[in-house]
Amino acid sequence: MKRNLTCIVCPMGCSIDVNIENGEVIDISGNSCPRGAEYAKNECISPVRTVTTTIRCSDGSVIPVKTDMPIPKDKVFECMKIINHTSIPLPVYPGDVIIKDVFGSNIVATGGTYNDNCGCKKQGRF
Amino acid sequence: MTELVIIGGGPAGMSAAVAAYERGIRDILILERDSSLGGILQQCIHNGFGLHKFGEELTGPEYALKYINMVFKRHIRYKLNTMVLDITNNKVITATNETDGIFKIEAKAVILAMGCRERPKGALNIAGTRPSGIYTAGTAQKFVNMKGYMPGKNVVILGSGDIGLIMARRMTLEGAKVHAVCELMPYSGGLPRNIEQCLNDFNIPLKLSHTVTKIHGKERLEGVTIARVDESRNPIPETEEYISCDTLLLSVGLIPENELSKTAKVELSHITSGAVVDQDRQTNAEGIFACGNVLHVHDLVDFVSEEAEIAGKSAAEYINGTLKKTVNIPIKTDGKVRYSVPQMITREKDITVYFRVADVFHNVKINVKNENGELVFSKRRTKAVPGEMESITIKEDKIKNAKELYIELEE
């Protein structure tokens, strides 16, 4: 079976042709880097996606979060459900682990409380 | 007197500030309208930023944080919640904020880094009523990602720019139903990866050569009529189709925000809506530089940061008195190439020219000729599309003795 994929690894968006036989990838072409080949292989066997969304804080505001690893594509909506049913206490700083082990990934804050410049100062990260 | 004033604390402004600092300038002031540095990156919570610049995949706030930390580390001064009202041709800036009132700053050099804004619905001429529920994609993005409000449940998106595609996925993830993304052109203006991961992943139909012809609803949007368009982009009435929805998002282009450039009498290009600049990103107003999306709309923030480095470095040279113009070579384009940045060369050195093509082209040659029609540069491309900025580097010896340069597309 032949499949044509658009690579989502980088903005180039290479068109990749994959040849699959008996559930195994036997040929990959059209990619311009090794990461593209890896993406194509995963996409045919067990597709994964990074989820980026927001999480509600105790004061009602929202903070951006992401899965620190891509999770199985068919678990994306379940992952959203878990995040949307969680409320977190403030303060939050970029890099904080918010929820541990959601489909093999941690939910990590990518921003902080917006009104203090992402909390960089308090964080002492500069 | 302040040596360098930067208007805008987004990715362009911060990168320019850091670059100028690295060239020895210490007296720098960034003026930012919003309540934090980072600009529009703060609401772009999706990933895909920074691969080019940092070699890792970052979300918008994470990319912004990298530059915020660089600004902090260098103790570069900035004023938040500060609106610049006017810039004169001789670099006197009038600005206002709650603590300082209205104040003036004289600057040795100014970098314009105000970014761009979205084309609003008023610019679109869609027939029908004007109910609530119609937003630009970026406004909806701010509501969802920063304020935590969902603008609606049943969504139609007009325009397939990247923000529109990203919002199609974002609204879907938050439980809304996105019924269609309509694109007037026969191709999408967004990145292929975004069509794949934002639309195809969720089976959201992308309707190419389609537009919204009518808006329905009195208080709140109740639906839209969409139709296919012919080759001259006129709607075909018999293809009209009604879609019930409560929200219409517009992702129909970005316009560089150049009101301040006009007050400074900076010459603007009618194609890019940004300033006309040379290779140093200096405008026709001496000591006023421009970079980022206020100059021309970029595809990637990584390229914005790179361009801003050029502007920051050049502004530092200008302040130190080492920026000398030696030649004046305009760069012209043939129409198939819509525009170039820079639009002129004023120093003989290797020059990287960025440009966009006007249509989708396959197997083309990008040729650069001088005023005598002699070929000074040629490069083959298998595909060139309007959504992707192209760049070429012309060597110094090829520029020598040229009076004009023409960029052409040979099919």
Interface residues (C-beta under 8 A of the other chain):
Chain A: L5 T6 C7 I8 V9 C10 P11 G13 S15 R49 T50 V51 T52 T53 T54 R56 G60 S61 V62 P64 K66 K73 V76 F77 M80 N84 P94 T110 G111 Y114 N115 D116 N117 C118 C120 K121 R125 F126
Chain B: S35 S36 L37 G38 Q42 I45 H46 N47 G48 L51 H52 E57 T59 G60 P61 E62 A64 L65 I68 N69 F72 K73 V144 N145 M146 K147 G148 R170 L173 E174 L191 P192 R193 I195 E196 Q197 N200 D201 D299 L300
